[in-house]
Amino acid sequence: MFASVLVANRGEIAVRVIRTLRAMGVHSVAVYSDADADARHVRDADVAIRLGPAPAAQSYLCIPRILQAAARTGAQAVHPGYGFLSENADFARACAQAGLVFIGPPAGAMEAMGDKITAKATVAAAGLPVIPGSGGQDDDALAAAATAIGYPVLLKPSAGGGGKGLRVVQRAADLPEAIAGARREARGAFGDDTLLVERLLEAPRHLEIQVLADAHGTVVHLGERECSLQRRHQKIIEEAPAVLMDAASRTRMGECAVAIARAVGYTGAGTVEFLVPAQRPDQFFFLEMNTRLQVEHPVTELVTGLDLVEWQLRVAAGEPLTFTQDDLRLQGHAIQARIYAEDPAKGFLPTSGRILQMREPASPGIRVDSGLAVGPDVSTEVGSDYDGLLAKVIAHGADRDSALRRLDTALAQLSILGLGTNVAFLRALLADAEVRAGALETGLVARRAAHWVAAAPPEDVLAAAALWALLALEPPGPVVDPFALPGSWRLGEPAWTRWKVQASGHEPIEVQTRGRAASAELIVGAGDASGAGDASAPTRACAWWEGGELVVTLDRITRRYTCAAEGTTVWLGRDGHSWELREQQPLDAAQRSGLGADGAVRAPMPGTVTVVDVAEGQQVTAGARLLVLEAMKMEHVLTAPVGGVVRELRARPGGTVERGSTLLVVDP
């Protein structure tokens, strides 16, 4: 076994690989960019070495710097994780030339399967079913292939996965723009802008088979995973075994995956992906092979009892597999939820910011793979340089129902404050009747996402925010001097204090309080507590701090909230939800901050401007595309909030922008 392994990655996968290295007694080496200098994987490793600036091309994608880091730290092998250089055959060869063991398949197998165009040709030559399609470097060739296949079609990068660069094209007129966007995303994420075009299968199921092969001729499959719940062509919920999969289909699909791995001389852990048409559940088509560890590998580990990272290392060190296909048995059911920094209410737009507080679930049958540092003295800054995956919560149970219940409980316990996440959305998704029944397909999330987006914050949260503000103003201990109390008072009784509580993305709501937080009267919403107008009856409330949490009793119901404050903003978390709340800004400031209210187009997140479609003085219509912003390796189109003339154009292709900065103004 290797004495020292360099992990050429970041975030939760780097932390996960380091965990196995530590368990095996192997020295771990982390690499980091300037943006990750204080990241968890840097803290967890035995040794860490800087690669370069934040852009991936100058750090995590820079092969010479990674090889130099390995040489300086005495590493014997390199684990690439997933993403970045994990499916780069040139990197595998460069490791070998530098005397390092690449913990992955041979470069030849990686080229045959890691490149989607070559992979399809290889599988088709073996007589196995593939989705009709074609690829190449030339835009005209892609257009000709799309015409021959028939619209709608799917454009996808040949060199990578994770949903990056994927484009659904409904008609020929949209193809040139889709090709340009897909190439930009592919170049930024994988360093290769080669594309292929395929027939779009409507509403299929997405299944995949985990394979494991040693260098001594043994190839096994570890069962299948169901990956049909996706948003923006990227998986968010995965489970093993697949829903509604019978033993005969599992055997046929597993044998097909093993045959593909054998055909290219594969070694190590890999995944063969298939699409199953909705109209013909007895059929399946080869989609691609991922020549690396998958994000969803934990569900396979939980149902097989195997550590896939450990077996990656053992195979790379020349050890044989110690089990055969007949030895493998699937135990129970496992489901994984991916936690992303994003806003489901805004089309899953990435979010960014500083994580002020995080509480991970700790309950039976739950595993958390996270790249976030947790604790009172640490915080993590989530920017736009890398993928927005923060953590994964995985549940294991005796059957699917018990795994779903455990996962829902864990997501309710998870609290991440300081930026928007998809945790509450995932809870709503998993509670959906179709999902519970296993009626899964890749278009389900896009079709029903609006049903699972949280509405305005409930009354108890608004009340908790006002009581938090009241607690912050109160002096500690018993109060004798009435002038020491917050708010105003009048002869004969305390006066009502009005708070304008505003949740991010929603209109402010008035909350009235009277008395101290330990024994207060409270009215949420419209109403005049003086009795001059229609008023709700005051509700008795009580709030106090306990174990770092805000505890509020309202209308005889006690709830606990995780809480974090930053300036005048308070973040409250409960049951997997998180809310960003503040007192309403002055009217002039609120008007200035309203995105698009004055014709100004502001950056919704930090990122890089990749395309500017308009010029100063150009006339545009409401909804017209103005520019493209890249953040977290995905492109986001910004459109005109009103019809008018472009003024104050400040955005330039290649320029970096901060969240909230004005990019241009459309003069109505």
N, C-alpha and C positions, 0 to 999 in steps of 0.2 A: 504494500500500500504506500501511497505517496506520503511524504513527510510534510509537504507544504503545498497548498493549492491557492491560486489567485482566482478570485471571483470577479469576472469582467462584466459587472452589472451593478445595479443600484436598487433601492426601494425594497419592497417586500420579498422579491425573489432572492436578492442578495442576502437578506436576513435569514430567509428560509434555508438557503444552501449552507450558510455559516453555522446554523443550528446543527445540521447533520455532521459537518466537519468536526465540530466540537465534540459531538457524541462519539465519533469514531477516533478521536484523539489526533486529528490532523490539524496542523497549523494553518490558520486562515489569513489570507491577505485581501484586504478591501482596496478598491480604487475609488476615487471620487473627483468630481468637478468642484469648482469654486462654489457653485450653488448648493453642494451637498457636504460642505466641510464639517457640519455638525450633525449629519444625518445618522440615523440609528445603525445602519450597516457599518458605518465608520466606527461607531462606538463599540459594536459587538465583535468586530474582528480582532484578531491578535495583533495585527499590524495594518496600517492604512497608508496609502501613498497617493499624493495628488497627481491627477492627469493633466488638468488644464482648465481653461475657462468653461462657463456654463454650456455654451452650444455643444450639442452632442458630437458634431463633426470635429471639434477640437478637444474632445475628451473621450466619451464612451465609444465613439466610432473611429477613433484614431488608433489604428493598429500599431504604428511604431511606438507610440507612448505606452500602450499596454504592454508590449513586449519589453520595453525598457523597464517598466515597473516590475515585471516578473524577474528580470535579470537582477535588478537592484535588491530585491527582497529574497532571492534564492528560491522562488517558487519552482516546483517541478511540473506542475500541471495547471491548466486553465479551465475553469467552469464558466461557460458563457451565459448561463441563465436562459432567459428568453427575450426576444426583441434584440435590438442593437445588432451585434455581430454573431448572434447564435446560429444563424443559417448562412453564414458567409464562408464559402469554400476557400477563398483567398486567405482568410484569417486562420482557418484550420491548417492550411499549408504553411503559412508564415510561422505558426506555433511549432510545427514539426521541424522547420528549418532552423528555428531558434533552440531546438533541443527540448521543447515543452510538449507534454501530452495534452492534446485537445480532448476534453471530456465530451465526446459526441461521436457521431458517425464518421467514417472515412470521407475525405473530401469528394471522392467520386460519387459515393452514395448521396452526399449532400447536394451535389450538382444535379444528379439524376432526379431527386425528389424535392429538394429545396426550391428549385426553379419550377414554377407551376407549369410552364409550357413544356419543358422536358419531361416532367412527371406525367403529364397527360399522355404524351406520345409513348412513353415507356409502358404505361398501364394499358393503353389501347393496343399496343403491339402484343401484349400478353393475352389479348382477347377478353379483357375485363371491361365492364360498362363505364363510359365516361360521358360527361355532359358535352354536347356539341359546342365547339369553340375553336379559336385560333389566336395566335399572338405574334408579336414581333416588335421591332423598333420603329417601324414606319407608320405614320398616322394614316396614310392612304390604305395600307394593308389592313389596319384595324377597321377602317370604314367599310372596306370591301367585305371583310369577314362578317361584320355586323349586318350588312345587307343580305349576305348569303344565309345567315342564321335566321334572321327575321327579328324585328323588334317586338317587345322590349328585350334589351340585353343588359348584361352586367359587365362593367369594366373592373379589372382588378390588377394590382401589382403582381408581377411574377416572383418578386424576391422576398415578400414578407406577408404577414397576416395581421391579426388584431383589428380588422376592420378599417385600417388606415388605407386611404386611397381608393376605396371601393366607391363606385358610382353606378346607380341604376339609370339607364338611358331609355326613355320611352319612345323617342322618335329621332330620325336622322339629323334634324336641324339642331338638336341639343348635343350631338356627339363631339364636335370640335372643342367646345368649352369644357365638356366632361373630361376629355382626354387631357387637356391642358392642366386642369385641376388635379386629376389623378396622378399625373406625372410629377407635379410639384410636391404633393404629399408623399409619394413613394420615394422621391429623391431625398427629402428631408428626414424620413423615418428609416430608410434602408440603404441610402446611398446608391440606389439603382432605380431608374424610372421606366424599366421595361414593363409593358402592359400586355394583358391578354383580354379577349372578349369572349363571353359565353352566353348561351341562351339562358334567359332568366326563368327559373322554375318558380311558379307562383305558389306561395304558401307551403313549402316543403318542410319536412322535419330534418334537423341537422344532427346526425349521429356520428360518433367517432370511436375508433378502436385503439386502445393503448397496446403497443407492441414493445417487447423487450428481447434483445438478441445479444448473445455473446460472440466472441471471436472463435468459438469452437464448433459452430454449426447449429447451436440450439436457438430456435426462435419460438417465442410463445406470445400469445395475446392475453391481456388481463381484463377482458370484458369490454363492454361499451360504456359510453357516456352520452347522455342526452343533453344537447346544447342548443335547443330550439328557441329558447327565450333570449332574444337579442334586441338591442336598440342600436340604430345606425350601423347595422351589420356587425356589431360587436356583442359578444356573449355577456350576459349579466347574471344568469342563473344556470348552473350546470349540475347534473346529478348522475349517479351511478347506483344500480343499473338503469338503463333507459326505461321510460314509461311504455307500457304495452308491447314490450319486446318478448317474443316467445323464444324458446330454446332452439328451435330449428333456424330461425333468422339469425340468432346470435352466433350459431355455429357457422352458417354460410358467410356472414360478414367477417367473422374472426378468421376463418380460413383464407378469405380473400386478402385481408390485411397481412397475414403471415406470408402469403405468396408474394405480395408486392415487396415486403421487406427482404425476402430471400432473393428476389430477382435482381436487387441492386447491391447485394452483399452488405446489408445494413447491420450495424452493431450499436448497442446502447438503447436508450429509450426514444421512442418515436410515436407519432400518432397518425393514423390514416383516417381521413374524414370522408363522410358520405352524405349525400342528400337522398332523402326518401320522398318521392312524389306523393302529394296528398291523395291523388286519384288512384295510385297503385302502391299501397303500403307493403306489398310483397316484393317490390323492386327497390333497388338502390343503385346510385351512380357514384363513382369515385369523384371526389371533389379535389382533394390535395393531400399531400403528406407533409406534416410538420416534422422536420428533422431535428427536433429539440424537445425539451421538456415543455409541457403545456401549462398555461395559467391554472387550468382546472385539474391538474394532476392530484391534488389532495383527495378528491372524492374517490379516485381509484385506490389510493393508499389506504383509505379508511375501510373499504369493502374487501380488500385483499390482505391487509395487514403487512404490506411491503412498503419499505422506504425507497422510493424510486431514485432519489438523489444518491442514496447509499449504493444502489445497484448500478447507477451510472458510473460511480467511482470504481466499483469493483470490476466492472466490465472493461473500463478504460485501463485498469491496472493489469488486465490479462486474466482475471479470474473467470471460471465458468459459472453459469447459472446452476444452482443447486436444486432446482425443481424442474418438473416437466409440465406440459399442458394438463395432464391428468391430475397433477397435484393441486391445481388451483381451484379454489372454491370461493364464491362471492358470499360475504357475510353481511346481511342487513342492507340498509340503504343510506346513501350519503348525498347531501345537497349543499352546494356552495353558492354564496351570494357575494358578488364583487361590489366593494364599496368605492364609489368614484366621487371625486370633487366635481360636482356638476349640479345644474338646476333643471330637474325634469320639467318644471312649469314653463321653462323657456327653451323647449326643444333640446334638452340635455346640454345646454351651453356650459362649457367648463367654468368652474369658479376658482378663485385663488384667494390667498390670504394666509394669515398666521393662525395655526391651530392653538387656541388658548387653553383648551382643556380636552382631555380624552379619557374615557372610561371604557375599558374592554369588557365584554361579557365573560363571566366565569361560572358556567353551569355544566352539569353532566352531559357528555356526548358532544361537546363544543370544542372546536379548534379555531384559533385565530392566527392567520398569517398576516403580519402587518409590517410596514416599513416606517411606522411612526414611532417616535420616541414618546414615552408616556411618563409623566411625573411632574411634580410641582416646580422643579427647577429647569425643565427643558421645554422647548416648543419647536415646532416644525413649520417652516415657511413653505407653502405650496405655491409654486410659480407656474409659468407657462412653458418652461423649457422641455418638460418631459410629459409622458403619459399621466393622466389624472387618476390612475388606480392607486388608492390609498391602502387598502387592506382587503382581506378575504375572510369571511366568516363561514365556517363549514360545520354542518351538523351531521351526526351519525346516529341512526336508530335501528330498531329491529325491523321496521318496515317504513314505507314512504310516509305514511301518516304521522308516525312518531318522529321521523326526521324533520318533517315540515313543522310540527309543533315546537320542536326544540330550536329550530332555526328562527322561528318567529319570536320565541322568548328571548333568544340571544340578541336579535336585532333590536328588540325593545329595550334591552339592557345597554346596548351600545350607545355611547354619547360622544359626538365629535362637535365641538363648539369653536367658532371662529371663521367658518366658511360653510357654504351650502354643500350638502351631500345628497345622495340618492337613497338614504337609509329608509326614510318613511315611505318613499315610492316602492321600494322593494317589499316592504311589509304589506302594502296594499296589493301589489302584484301577486304575492304568494297566497293572499287570502281570496283571490278571485276564483269563482266557481269553475271556470274552464281550466285554470291551472291546477286546482285541486283534483279535478277529474282526469287530469293527464291529457287533455285535448290541446296539445302543444303544436305550434308551427312557427316558423321564423318571422311571420308577419303579425303575430298576435300582439306584441308590445306596441308596434306602430299603430295598429288598428284600434287599440283600446287604451292607449296611454292617458288620454284625457280623463278617464274614469278614475285613475289612480293618483292624480296630482292633488296635493293638499290644497284646501281652500284657505280662507283667511284664518288667522289664529283664533282658537276658541276663547270664550270669555274668561276661563280660569287662567289662561296664559296672560291675557291683558291685565287681569287683576294682580297676578304675581309680579308683573313688571312694575306696576304702580307701587305695590307693597315693598318690592326691592328698593325702589327709589326712596320710599319713606324710611325704610330701615337705614339706608345710607346716610340720611340727614339727621337721624335721631342721635342724641348723645347716649352713651352707654349708661346703664344703671337706672335707678328710680329718678324721676324728674320732679323737682319741687317748684322750680321757677317756670311759670307758664310761658315766659318769653323765650325759654330755651327750646321749646317745641318747634318743629318745622311748620310752615304754613301760617295762617292768620287765625285770630280768635276774636270773639266779640263778647259783649256783656251777657252773661247768663249761660253761654254754651260755646263749645268750640265751633269754629267755622269750617265749612267744607273747602277742601283744596281740590282744584281741577287739574288733572294730568291729561295731556294729549299724547296718547301712546300710539306710535306708528311702527308697524311691522314692515320689514323690507318688502317692497312691491305691492303694498296695500295702503288704502286711505287711513288716516289717523282716526282713532276712536277715543272719545273722552271717558276717563275713569275718574270718579269723584271719591275722595277718601275723607274720613273724619276720625280724629283720635290717633292714638299710637298704634304701631303695627301689631303689637301684642294683643290689642283688643280694639279693632277698628270697625267702623261702618263703611260700606263700600257700595257704589252704584257704577255699573258698566254700561256704557252706551248713552243714548239721548235721554234727557230728563233733567229737570231742575230740582235739585235737592232742597231748595228753599220752599218748594211747594207752589211756586208761581206758575208752573207749567206741568205737563204730564210727566210724571217721574215714576221710575220703578221703585218698589219698596227697597230700602237699604238692606244689604246683606251683611251679616256679621262675619268678620274675617279675622284671622290671626296668622301671623307670619313670624318665623324665627329661623336662625341658622343652626344646623345640626350636622356634624360630620362633613362639613364643607358643602352641604346641600341646602338649598332654600326650601323650607317646609311651610306649606300654606294650607290652612283649614278654611274652606269657603263653603258656606251652606252645608255645614256638618260633614263635608267630604275633605279628607286630608290627602294631599298629593305632594310628592317630592320632586324637585327640579335640580338638575345639574345647572351650574351657573358660572358664567365668566363675564367679566366686564373689561371693556377697552374704551377709555375715554368716557363719552356720554352714552355709549352703546352697551346694552346688556344682551348676552346670549343666554337663552333658557332652553334646556333640553328635557324632554319627557317622552317615554314610550317610543324611542327611536326618532321622534321629531326633534327639530331644533328651530328656534326662532330668533331672528335678529331684531331687537326692539330698541327704540330710542324715543325720547320726547320729540314732538313735532318741531321741525326747524322753523325759524321765522319765515314769513310768507315769501320774502324776496329771495332767501336762500333756497327755499323749496322750489320756487319757480326756476331758479338757475340749475338745480340738480335734476329736474325732470328730463329724462332722456328723450330727446326729440321734441319736447314741448315747444321749444323756441326755434325748431329747425336745425338745431345742432346735432351732429352725429358724433357720439362719443364712444370710445373703446369700452366694450362691456367687460374686458379682461385685459391683462397685459399680454402682449404678443408682438408678432412681426407682420408688417404689412407686406403682402406678397403681390397683390394686383391692385392698381387704381384704374377704374374704368371711365372716370370722368375728368373733365378739365375745368379750370376756373372759367366761370361765365357760362358754362353749359346748362341748358334747360333740361330738367328731368321731371318725370312723373312720380307720384307717390308709389312706393314699392319697387322702384327701379333699382337695379344693382349698382352700388357705388364703388365698393372696394371689397377686397378679401383679406381677412386677418387670420394668420396662423397662430394657434395656441395649443399646447399639449399635443403637437404633431397632427392636429386636425385643422381643416380649413373652415372658416365661418364667414358667410356672406353678410355684409351690412347693406341695408337698403335705405332709400330715401323715406324719411318720416312724413314728408309732405311734398306736394308738387311745387316746383319753383326753379330758382337759378342757383347754381353752385357758387358759393363764396368762401373765402378764407380757407382754401384748400391747403392743408398742412401735411397731409399724409403723403409719403413717398415710398415707392417700392423698395423693400429691404430695410426700411426704418423700423425701429422698435418703439413701442408706445406703452404708456402706463394705463392702468385701468382708470376710466373716467376722463382721460384726456380728449380734447376736442380734435377730431380728425378733419372735419369740414363743416360748413353750415349751408343748409339749403334755405335760401331767402324765399319765403312763400310768395 
